[in-house]
Amino acid sequence: MPFIHVQTIEGLLDKDSKAELFKRLTDLFVEIEGKGRAAFREHIWIRIDEHPPEQWQLGHLKPTKEMIQILNEIDK
């Protein structure tokens, strides 16, 4: 029984994006770990945790809420 834990920056994923992520990750694990058996779908746990931008850092880059808002506007 796989447990998939996704951690992301708060505000990057909207409701539809999360639904798509749940679907695609589930499909991928059914295909690979479940060997294509549809019944395996019922054994896959997925959790998405969102954390405020100020709790993230990559090298010297520290995202801000304003950066996330700009990214979301670009995607529209």
Secondary structure, DSSP 8 states (H G I E B T S, - for coil): --EEEEEEETTS--HHHHHHHHHHHHHHHHHHTSTT-GGGGGG-EEEEEEE-GGG--BTTB---HHHHHHHHHHT-
